[in-house]
């Protein structure tokens, strides 16, 4: 599973399971601007997108 977050020189966002949520939260913390009509995201200078791969948890079957 791929996780996303935006990082500024002074702030790190949380990890989110989809890019759209990460963009919306980056907009909320001031790391960029999200145009809600078009869905386009403009990250501010110094902001970068980070990704990480997380192994999915195996589902446990109750015996």
PyMOL commands that set and color helices and strands:
alter all, ss='L'
color gray80, all
select helices_A, chain A and resi 19-29
alter helices_A, ss='H'
color red, helices_A
select strands_A, chain A and resi 2-7+32-34+41-43+48-53
alter strands_A, ss='S'
color yellow, strands_A
deselect
rebuild
show_as cartoon
